[in-house]
Amino acid sequence: LHIIGLGLTPDSISLKGVNVVKRCTKVFLDAYTSILVSYEDMAQLMKETLNRTDLIQADREMVEKRSDLILTDAKTSDVAFLVVGDALCATTHSDLYLRAVQQNIEVKVIHNASIVNAVAATGLEIYKFGRTISVPFFEEKWRPASFLVKTVQNFQLGMHTLLLMDIKTHELDWKCYMKGLERYQNPRYMSCAVCCQQIMQVFNEKCEEFEEAQQACKENKFDENVRVVACMRVGTDQQRFICCSIKDMAGLDKEMGAPLHSLVVLGNEVSEMEEEM
């Protein structure tokens, strides 16, 4: 099994990665943890650069519950699993690695750039970042605020926080499923504005599910005026950064543009050099 990082853009796969993909019997593209372009566009790129038309889309169900579809052939032949960014930045891919090893499958990893190191383009110092945190979409009956508690923990230590935005690329429509129809929701990509809107909800709504986060924010003077940096389409020709308060970012829906987005929450200490950058 070859777990291959694609980098930040579709054409950023390394020469080593290209050569490995050419000899693999099957090639899977992870469409669960992140995605650079649509599956169709990626398949076209594979056709143009590698003369392959057999790219297999690996959605959440396949990666988490049906990994045997990926690993079975890897027992006897070369199989590639393509990952946006670096090969092992997501715990999902580490889990796939471990499952392969448990089945005595040899695993080789080809690393690449990811948002975790490319966030240095903001001018912030990499070694001053704390725990990286994923932010889920709030749903009608599920609004976890633990991401904000962890962000505040970084903040009070003077550390910046990289927030990874949620994506929904192949999610089952449960309302249709309950009627016996297998339908999937349209893809959704969280923007930095939506992320800040959710943070503002946590600040302002009085409800039990937000109490812990609200208390942490109050104790550490973490409020709507804390500065954040929107990181949009990093590594592409269309990359853009916006720095402002959480409150102001929440109102910038029209400024966001296409995905992928990540948000940096500045710690309570910012150096002079970081300010200048």
BASEPA-323993 format. One record per residue (C-alpha): z, x, y; residue number from 1; residue in three letters. Coordinates in nm, 2 decimals. Layout:
<pts>
> up  east  north  nr  rest
> Z  X  Y  NUM  Ala $
...
</pts>
This chain:
<pts>
> up  east  north  nr  rest
> 0.00  0.00  0.00  1  Leu $
> -0.10  0.13  0.34  2  His $
> 0.09  -0.02  0.64  3  Ile $
> -0.12  0.07  0.94  4  Ile $
> -0.03  0.04  1.30  5  Gly $
> -0.32  -0.09  1.52  6  Leu $
> -0.17  0.01  1.86  7  Gly $
> -0.18  -0.20  2.17  8  Leu $
> -0.55  -0.29  2.17  9  Thr $
> -0.80  -0.38  1.90  10  Pro $
> -0.98  -0.05  1.93  11  Asp $
> -0.67  0.17  1.92  12  Ser $
> -0.65  0.21  1.55  13  Ile $
> -0.64  0.58  1.47  14  Ser $
> -0.92  0.77  1.30  15  Leu $
> -0.69  0.83  1.00  16  Lys $
> -0.63  0.45  0.99  17  Gly $
> -1.01  0.38  1.00  18  Val $
> -1.07  0.62  0.71  19  Asn $
> -0.80  0.46  0.50  20  Val $
> -0.92  0.10  0.57  21  Val $
> -1.28  0.20  0.46  22  Lys $
> -1.16  0.28  0.11  23  Arg $
> -0.92  -0.01  0.06  24  Cys $
> -1.01  -0.29  -0.18  25  Thr $
> -0.83  -0.55  0.03  26  Lys $
> -0.74  -0.56  0.40  27  Val $
> -0.47  -0.79  0.54  28  Phe $
> -0.41  -0.86  0.91  29  Leu $
> -0.05  -0.95  1.01  30  Asp $
> -0.08  -1.27  1.23  31  Ala $
> 0.29  -1.35  1.22  32  Tyr $
> 0.49  -1.09  1.42  33  Thr $
> 0.22  -1.04  1.68  34  Ser $
> -0.15  -1.06  1.74  35  Ile $
> -0.40  -0.86  1.97  36  Leu $
> -0.69  -1.10  1.96  37  Val $
> -0.79  -1.40  1.75  38  Ser $
> -0.84  -1.35  1.38  39  Tyr $
> -1.21  -1.43  1.43  40  Glu $
> -1.24  -1.16  1.70  41  Asp $
> -1.06  -0.91  1.48  42  Met $
> -1.28  -0.99  1.18  43  Ala $
> -1.59  -0.93  1.40  44  Gln $
> -1.45  -0.60  1.51  45  Leu $
> -1.39  -0.50  1.15  46  Met $
> -1.75  -0.59  1.07  47  Lys $
> -1.89  -0.39  1.36  48  Glu $
> -1.68  -0.08  1.32  49  Thr $
> -1.61  -0.07  0.94  50  Leu $
> -1.89  -0.28  0.81  51  Asn $
> -1.63  -0.51  0.64  52  Arg $
> -1.63  -0.89  0.63  53  Thr $
> -1.33  -0.94  0.40  54  Asp $
> -1.04  -0.93  0.64  55  Leu $
> -0.76  -1.16  0.52  56  Ile $
> -0.52  -1.33  0.76  57  Gln $
> -0.16  -1.29  0.67  58  Ala $
> 0.04  -1.57  0.83  59  Asp $
> 0.42  -1.62  0.82  60  Arg $
> 0.43  -1.79  0.49  61  Glu $
> 0.23  -1.52  0.32  62  Met $
> 0.43  -1.23  0.47  63  Val $
> 0.77  -1.38  0.41  64  Glu $
> 0.73  -1.60  0.10  65  Lys $
> 0.41  -1.50  -0.08  66  Arg $
> 0.40  -1.13  -0.04  67  Ser $
> 0.29  -1.10  -0.40  68  Asp $
> -0.06  -1.19  -0.27  69  Leu $
> -0.04  -0.86  -0.08  70  Ile $
> 0.14  -0.64  -0.33  71  Leu $
> -0.02  -0.74  -0.66  72  Thr $
> -0.35  -0.55  -0.60  73  Asp $
> -0.15  -0.26  -0.44  74  Ala $
> -0.02  -0.18  -0.79  75  Lys $
> -0.36  -0.06  -0.90  76  Thr $
> -0.57  0.00  -0.59  77  Ser $
> -0.55  0.08  -0.22  78  Asp $
> -0.45  -0.22  0.00  79  Val $
> -0.42  -0.21  0.38  80  Ala $
> -0.18  -0.42  0.58  81  Phe $
> -0.27  -0.40  0.95  82  Leu $
> 0.01  -0.44  1.21  83  Val $
> -0.01  -0.48  1.58  84  Val $
> 0.16  -0.20  1.76  85  Gly $
> 0.35  0.04  1.53  86  Asp $
> 0.37  0.00  1.16  87  Ala $
> 0.74  -0.04  1.12  88  Leu $
> 0.88  -0.17  1.45  89  Cys $
> 0.93  -0.52  1.31  90  Ala $
> 1.20  -0.58  1.04  91  Thr $
> 0.94  -0.80  0.86  92  Thr $
> 0.73  -0.49  0.79  93  His $
> 1.03  -0.29  0.68  94  Ser $
> 1.11  -0.57  0.44  95  Asp $
> 0.76  -0.56  0.30  96  Leu $
> 0.79  -0.18  0.26  97  Tyr $
> 1.11  -0.22  0.06  98  Leu $
> 0.97  -0.50  -0.16  99  Arg $
> 0.68  -0.27  -0.25  100  Ala $
> 0.91  0.02  -0.33  101  Val $
> 1.12  -0.20  -0.55  102  Gln $
> 0.80  -0.28  -0.75  103  Gln $
> 0.72  0.10  -0.78  104  Asn $
> 0.43  0.07  -0.54  105  Ile $
> 0.36  0.38  -0.34  106  Glu $
> 0.37  0.31  0.03  107  Val $
> 0.20  0.51  0.30  108  Lys $
> 0.26  0.45  0.67  109  Val $
> 0.03  0.52  0.97  110  Ile $
> 0.21  0.49  1.30  111  His $
> 0.07  0.40  1.64  112  Asn $
> 0.18  0.31  1.99  113  Ala $
> 0.37  -0.01  2.05  114  Ser $
> 0.54  -0.20  2.34  115  Ile $
> 0.86  -0.02  2.25  116  Val $
> 0.74  0.31  2.39  117  Asn $
> 0.46  0.18  2.62  118  Ala $
> 0.72  0.00  2.82  119  Val $
> 0.77  0.34  2.99  120  Ala $
> 0.47  0.23  3.20  121  Ala $
> 0.72  0.02  3.41  122  Thr $
> 0.86  0.35  3.54  123  Gly $
> 1.19  0.28  3.37  124  Leu $
> 1.35  0.56  3.16  125  Glu $
> 1.31  0.50  2.79  126  Ile $
> 1.64  0.66  2.70  127  Tyr $
> 1.82  0.40  2.92  128  Lys $
> 1.70  0.11  2.71  129  Phe $
> 1.95  -0.07  2.48  130  Gly $
> 1.90  -0.31  2.19  131  Arg $
> 1.55  -0.47  2.18  132  Thr $
> 1.58  -0.85  2.15  133  Ile $
> 1.35  -1.13  2.04  134  Ser $
> 1.34  -1.45  2.24  135  Val $
> 1.26  -1.77  2.05  136  Pro $
> 1.10  -2.08  2.20  137  Phe $
> 1.36  -2.35  2.28  138  Phe $
> 1.29  -2.66  2.07  139  Glu $
> 1.42  -3.01  2.12  140  Glu $
> 1.72  -2.97  1.89  141  Lys $
> 1.74  -2.59  1.86  142  Trp $
> 1.81  -2.38  2.17  143  Arg $
> 1.98  -2.05  2.06  144  Pro $
> 2.12  -1.86  2.35  145  Ala $
> 2.24  -1.55  2.15  146  Ser $
> 1.95  -1.35  2.29  147  Phe $
> 2.11  -1.37  2.64  148  Leu $
> 2.46  -1.27  2.51  149  Val $
> 2.30  -0.95  2.36  150  Lys $
> 2.11  -0.89  2.69  151  Thr $
> 2.43  -0.91  2.89  152  Val $
> 2.59  -0.66  2.65  153  Gln $
> 2.31  -0.41  2.74  154  Asn $
> 2.34  -0.50  3.11  155  Phe $
> 2.71  -0.43  3.15  156  Gln $
> 2.65  -0.08  2.98  157  Leu $
> 2.39  0.00  3.24  158  Gly $
> 2.11  -0.03  2.99  159  Met $
> 1.78  -0.20  3.03  160  His $
> 1.67  -0.46  2.78  161  Thr $
> 1.32  -0.51  2.63  162  Leu $
> 1.28  -0.88  2.54  163  Leu $
> 1.00  -0.96  2.29  164  Leu $
> 0.84  -1.30  2.35  165  Met $
> 0.80  -1.56  2.07  166  Asp $
> 0.45  -1.64  1.94  167  Ile $
> 0.35  -1.93  1.72  168  Lys $
> 0.01  -1.87  1.56  169  Thr $
> 0.01  -2.07  1.23  170  His $
> 0.30  -2.31  1.24  171  Glu $
> 0.30  -2.63  1.03  172  Leu $
> 0.30  -2.96  1.22  173  Asp $
> 0.60  -3.12  1.05  174  Trp $
> 0.53  -3.47  1.19  175  Lys $
> 0.19  -3.46  1.02  176  Cys $
> 0.33  -3.30  0.71  177  Tyr $
> 0.58  -3.59  0.67  178  Met $
> 0.28  -3.82  0.67  179  Lys $
> 0.12  -3.62  0.39  180  Gly $
> -0.12  -3.43  0.62  181  Leu $
> -0.14  -3.06  0.63  182  Glu $
> -0.20  -2.98  1.00  183  Arg $
> -0.11  -2.68  1.21  184  Tyr $
> 0.00  -2.66  1.57  185  Gln $
> -0.21  -2.50  1.83  186  Asn $
> -0.11  -2.13  1.89  187  Pro $
> 0.16  -2.08  2.15  188  Arg $
> 0.25  -1.75  2.33  189  Tyr $
> 0.56  -1.73  2.53  190  Met $
> 0.51  -1.60  2.89  191  Ser $
> 0.77  -1.41  3.10  192  Cys $
> 0.79  -1.72  3.32  193  Ala $
> 0.88  -1.94  3.03  194  Val $
> 1.14  -1.69  2.91  195  Cys $
> 1.31  -1.69  3.25  196  Cys $
> 1.29  -2.07  3.26  197  Gln $
> 1.49  -2.07  2.94  198  Gln $
> 1.74  -1.82  3.09  199  Ile $
> 1.78  -2.05  3.39  200  Met $
> 1.85  -2.34  3.15  201  Gln $
> 2.13  -2.14  3.00  202  Val $
> 2.27  -2.07  3.35  203  Phe $
> 2.26  -2.43  3.47  204  Asn $
> 2.31  -2.67  3.18  205  Glu $
> 2.67  -2.76  3.07  206  Lys $
> 2.65  -2.79  2.70  207  Cys $
> 2.84  -2.65  2.40  208  Glu $
> 2.54  -2.45  2.27  209  Glu $
> 2.53  -2.24  2.59  210  Phe $
> 2.91  -2.19  2.64  211  Glu $
> 2.93  -1.84  2.49  212  Glu $
> 2.63  -1.71  2.69  213  Ala $
> 2.76  -1.87  3.01  214  Gln $
> 3.10  -1.70  2.96  215  Gln $
> 2.94  -1.36  2.90  216  Ala $
> 2.72  -1.40  3.21  217  Cys $
> 3.02  -1.49  3.42  218  Lys $
> 3.24  -1.21  3.30  219  Glu $
> 2.97  -0.95  3.37  220  Asn $
> 2.82  -1.09  3.69  221  Lys $
> 2.49  -1.15  3.53  222  Phe $
> 2.31  -1.43  3.72  223  Asp $
> 1.97  -1.55  3.85  224  Glu $
> 1.95  -1.26  4.09  225  Asn $
> 1.93  -0.99  3.82  226  Val $
> 1.60  -0.82  3.84  227  Arg $
> 1.34  -0.83  3.56  228  Val $
> 0.99  -0.68  3.51  229  Val $
> 0.71  -0.89  3.35  230  Ala $
> 0.49  -0.67  3.13  231  Cys $
> 0.16  -0.84  3.06  232  Met $
> -0.12  -0.72  2.84  233  Arg $
> 0.02  -0.36  2.83  234  Val $
> -0.22  -0.10  2.72  235  Gly $
> -0.53  -0.30  2.81  236  Thr $
> -0.76  -0.28  3.11  237  Asp $
> -0.59  -0.60  3.23  238  Gln $
> -0.23  -0.48  3.22  239  Gln $
> -0.01  -0.60  3.50  240  Arg $
> 0.36  -0.57  3.60  241  Phe $
> 0.57  -0.79  3.83  242  Ile $
> 0.92  -0.71  3.93  243  Cys $
> 1.15  -0.98  4.08  244  Cys $
> 1.46  -1.18  4.01  245  Ser $
> 1.50  -1.40  3.71  246  Ile $
> 1.50  -1.71  3.94  247  Lys $
> 1.17  -1.60  4.10  248  Asp $
> 1.01  -1.51  3.78  249  Met $
> 1.08  -1.85  3.64  250  Ala $
> 0.85  -2.00  3.91  251  Gly $
> 0.55  -1.77  3.85  252  Leu $
> 0.37  -1.96  3.57  253  Asp $
> 0.03  -1.93  3.75  254  Lys $
> 0.07  -1.55  3.78  255  Glu $
> 0.12  -1.48  3.41  256  Met $
> -0.23  -1.49  3.27  257  Gly $
> -0.32  -1.43  2.91  258  Ala $
> -0.08  -1.29  2.64  259  Pro $
> 0.07  -1.08  2.52  260  Leu $
> 0.39  -1.06  2.74  261  His $
> 0.72  -0.88  2.72  262  Ser $
> 1.01  -0.89  2.97  263  Leu $
> 1.24  -0.61  3.08  264  Val $
> 1.58  -0.71  3.21  265  Val $
> 1.71  -0.42  3.43  266  Leu $
> 2.06  -0.29  3.36  267  Gly $
> 2.33  -0.29  3.63  268  Asn $
> 2.24  0.08  3.71  269  Glu $
> 1.89  0.18  3.82  270  Val $
> 1.82  0.54  3.91  271  Ser $
> 1.65  0.65  4.23  272  Glu $
> 1.35  0.78  4.03  273  Met $
> 1.32  0.45  3.85  274  Glu $
> 1.32  0.26  4.19  275  Glu $
> 1.04  0.49  4.32  276  Glu $
> 0.83  0.44  4.01  277  Met $
</pts>
